[in-house]
Amino acid sequence: MSTNSAGGMEKKDSGVGDDAEVQLDCSAVMADIWLMLDGECAPEAKARLQQHLDSCQPCLAHYGIESELKALIGRKCGGDAAPDGLRDRLRIQIRQQTTIITRTDPQQ
């Protein structure tokens, strides 16, 4: 079994030339789980990952753990709001900032 550089696909020889079955390697699935959880997979890749997860209990268990971890991180680290007045203070500072252009070419 080998993993190529195009999405972790491996060819599984079924004994028939061009009709070889293509399956995902578990290590490729493990590497791509976060892409799927973050919604960054192409629809075709997501479908292949989901198909593999539906038929592979160890990968499905790993997916479940990663999904719970992502949810926990979102609950504990997400939603922090900037302090009141920060936007106004930043706008004032931006307006007050002066840009000085100096010319280094003596002919100008």
C-alpha positions in Angstrom: 0.0 0.0 0.0 1.2 3.5 -0.8 0.0 7.0 -0.3 0.4 9.4 -3.2 0.6 13.2 -2.9 -2.9 13.7 -4.2 -5.1 13.5 -1.2 -3.8 10.3 0.4 -5.2 8.0 -2.1 -3.9 4.5 -2.5 -4.6 2.0 -5.3 -5.7 -1.3 -4.1 -4.9 -3.9 -6.8 -8.0 -5.9 -7.6 -6.3 -7.9 -10.3 -8.0 -5.9 -13.0 -5.9 -3.4 -14.8 -7.6 0.0 -14.9 -10.5 -1.0 -12.7 -8.4 -0.9 -9.5 -10.4 0.2 -6.5 -9.2 3.5 -5.0 -9.5 3.8 -1.2 -8.3 6.4 1.3 -5.4 5.5 3.6 -6.2 5.8 7.3 -3.1 8.0 7.9 -4.4 10.4 5.1 -7.8 10.5 6.8 -6.2 11.3 10.1 -4.3 14.2 8.5 -7.3 15.6 6.8 -9.8 15.4 9.6 -9.2 19.0 10.7 -9.7 20.2 7.2 -13.1 18.5 7.2 -14.0 19.9 10.7 -13.0 23.4 9.7 -15.1 23.2 6.5 -12.0 23.6 4.3 -12.4 20.4 2.2 -13.6 20.4 -1.4 -16.9 18.6 -1.6 -15.4 15.6 -3.4 -12.7 15.2 -0.7 -15.3 15.6 2.0 -17.4 12.9 0.4 -14.4 10.5 0.2 -13.5 11.2 3.9 -17.1 10.7 5.0 -17.3 7.4 3.1 -14.1 6.2 4.8 -15.3 7.3 8.2 -18.6 5.4 7.7 -16.7 2.2 7.1 -13.7 2.5 9.4 -14.4 2.5 13.2 -10.9 3.6 14.3 -11.0 6.6 12.1 -14.5 7.4 13.1 -13.5 7.3 16.8 -10.6 9.6 16.1 -12.9 12.0 14.2 -15.2 12.0 17.2 -12.4 12.9 19.5 -11.2 15.7 17.3 -14.7 17.0 16.8 -15.2 17.2 20.6 -11.8 18.9 21.0 -12.7 21.5 18.4 -16.0 22.1 20.2 -14.3 22.4 23.6 -11.7 24.9 22.2 -14.6 26.9 20.7 -16.4 27.0 24.0 -13.4 27.9 26.1 -11.5 30.2 23.8 -14.1 31.7 21.5 -16.4 34.6 22.0 -14.0 36.9 23.7 -15.1 40.5 22.9 -12.8 43.4 22.7 -13.0 45.9 25.6 -15.6 48.7 25.2 -14.1 51.8 23.5 -11.3 49.9 21.8 -12.7 50.7 18.3 -13.0 54.4 19.1 -9.5 54.6 20.6 -8.1 52.9 17.5 -9.9 55.3 15.2 -8.6 58.3 17.1 -5.1 57.0 17.0 -5.3 56.3 13.2 -6.6 59.8 12.5 -3.9 61.4 14.7 -1.0 59.5 13.1 1.0 61.6 10.7 2.8 60.1 7.7 6.2 61.7 6.9 7.6 61.0 3.4 11.3 61.6 3.0 12.9 61.6 -0.4 16.3 59.9 -0.7 16.9 60.9 -4.4 18.7 64.3 -4.3 17.4 65.2 -7.8 13.8 65.4 -6.7 
